[in-house]
Amino acid sequence: MQPRRKVIRHLKAQEKLLDRLRVMRAKYGLTQAHVAKVGLNISRAQYTALENGRSMMSFDHLVSLSLFYRCSLSDLLYGVV
C-alpha cells in the first residue's frame, strides 16, 4: 500500500473515532465540560480540541474514555458502542 493511502485510511479511522465520541457523549446527555473534567481531568478547551481532531489523542486519553464510558478500548476504537 502506498503511503498516501495509509494516511487517508488513518484519517478516516480517526474521524470515525471522533464521531463515536460525539455520539456517546450525546447518548448519555453529557457536555464536553463534564467529560473533560470527570473523564479526563483536562480543560473543556483541551477536550474540544481532541474531539474536533485539532489535538492528537494519547493512549492514556483513550483508556480514560473507555473507563469513563464503561466500554472496552476495542468498542471505542472500532464502533461496537
Secondary structure, DSSP 8 states (H G I E B T S, - for coil): --HHHHHHHHHHHHHHHHHHHHHHHHHTT--HHHIIIIII-S-HHHHHHHHTTSS---HHHHHHHHHHTT--HHHHHHT--
